[in-house]
Amino acid sequence: MKKSIWKKVTLFILIFTLVMTPSITVEAKETDEYLDELETLKNLIMDSYYGGEVTEEELFEAALDGMTSILDDYSVFYNDNEASSFLNALSSEYVGIGVRLEVINERPVVTEVFEGGAALDAGVRVNDIITKVNDQDTKGLELDLLVDKILGQEGSYVTIEFQRGGEYLSFELERRTVIVPSVTKLDLSDAQYGLNALQEKSVYGVSVSSFMSQTDVEFFAEVEKAKALGAQYFIIDLRDNRGGYLDSCVDMLKKVVPQGDIVTLLDKNNTGSRYVSELKEVPFQVLVLVNENSASASEIFAAAVKDNGDGIVIGERTYGKGVAQSIYRLGDEYLVKLTTQEFFSPNLNKINGVGVEPDLLVDNPEYVFSDKRFSNFDTDEQVVNIEGMLKFLGFFDGQPDESYTTETLNGVKAFQAATGLYPYGVCDFTTQAKLNEEYRKAFLANDVQMQAAIDWILEDMIKEK
C-alpha cells in the first residue's frame, strides 16, 4: 500500500442509500497532528509488534473501521469484499445461501427459504435460528453486518450453525446466485377472507419485501394490472420490510398518494430536501399493512399514506428507524455507509425512535426464542410470547403477561398433548420450536392483520352504497 494513502482519503458519492439522499463529492479534511500520530502508530506496529504478521493494508482498514465503529449502528465501513457483498444485497439478484432473515431477541431467525439456494437443499427451515457464522457468535450482531458475513463470491462456502429447538445443526453452504422478487401479488381469493367473487374484483394486493433497485419497476407493473382489472382498493403489505432505496420508495408513492409532500429530510445543519407527489387523481383506496419490523423506507411509505389522508395504515407500530444513510466510495476499494440525515413524515412527525402508529392497531403475538426452559412460577418477558401464541392457537384464555402460572402450565400441557409431545407442562426447547411452527401455520391460515384490512374494505363498500 502506498504511504500517501495514510495522508489523504477522498470520498466520492456512489449511489442512493438505504433510505438515502443525494449528496455531493466530499474531501476529507486533514489534521496534520492526528495524521502524524496515526502514521507514528502504524510504523510502531510494523516495526515492533510481536503478536503476529500484519500488513499496512490491514492496519489502514482497521483504522477506517474504528472511526465508523463509534458512530450509530447504521454507519458502517466496508472493505473491498464486504462492499461487493453489501451492494449485491441491495439487488434482487444476489449471491448467498437463499434465506430471508429477521432479528428476534438479538438472534437472526430464518423467515423464508428460497428456491435455488443451498439452504433449501440442506433442509434449513423457517424459524431456524442462526447461532454462528464461520464460528462467530451471532447474538446481538446487526442484521446488515450478519448479511455481509453470509454473502460472498459465487461458488465459495460459508459454515453456518442453526438452532432448531434444542438441536444444533451445522452446514457448509455454497454461495449461489439467487433471484428474489421484491414485489409479489397477494392471493386474496381464499374463502377465509370473506370476499365474494364480485368483491374480489375490487381488491388487489401486493407484498413488498424490500425497496431494491428494481422494486419500483415491479410495483408499477402491479399497479397497472390493478387498474386494468378495475380495482378500487389496493393493499400493500410492508410487514417485515426493513427498507431499502429512498428513490424506489418515493417513486412508488408518487403512483398511489395524492398531490402533496411525501417526506422531508434534514441534515445536521437543519437543511435538506422535500419529496412531493404530483398525482392529481388517486387510482385506489390504499391500505398499508405494517408490523414492528417494518423499518426505514417502509416507514416513509406508511407515514406518507397516513398523513396524506387518502389511505389507511393497519397493523403494529413500526420499528422507528427514521435516519437516512449515504454511501460513499473511499478510493478504489472501500465504501462507507454514513448516517447523514433524519427524515420526517409529510406532517413533519418524527419517526426515528418513535415509529409510525397505525390508523388501525392490530397486534400479533411474537415468536418465542430463548435459551431457557420455562415452568410454573417462572417470570420472563418470553412468557408473554408463549402465552400469546397459546392464546392464538386456542390453548390459553387469559391476558398474556410475564408470569408462568398454573393456567400457562395447563395450556402448554394441552398444546403438547395435541401436537404429540410429552404433556408435562414445561415449555422446553422442543415445545418452543413446536409452538413457533404451529403458530406460523395458524398465522398463515388466519392472518388477523390482513383480515382486518379486508373487513375495513367490506365496511367501506357498504358505506359507498
Secondary structure, 3 states (H helix, E strand, C coil): CCHHHHCCCEEEEEECCECCCCCCCEECCCCHHHHHHHHHHHHHHHHHCCCCCCCHHHHHHHHHHHHHHCCCCCCEEECHHHHHHHHHHCCCEEEECCEEEEEECCEEEEEEECCCCHHHHHCCCCCCEEEEECCEECCCCCHHHHHHHHCCCCCCEEEEEEEECCEEEEEEEECEEEECCCEEECCCCCHHHCCCHHHHCCEEEEEECCECCCHHHHHHHHHHHHHHCCCCEEEEECCCCCCEEHHHHHHHHCCCCCCEEEEEEECCCCCEEEEEECCCCCCCEEEEEECCCCCCHHHHHHHHHHHHCCEEEEECCCCCCCEEEEEEEECCCEEEEEEEEEEECCCCCECCCCCCCCCEECCCCCCCCCCCCECCCCECHHHHHHHHHHHHHCCCCCCCCCECCHHHHHHHHHHHHHCCCCCCCCECHHHHHHHHHHHHHHHHHCCHHHHHHHHHHHHHHHHHC
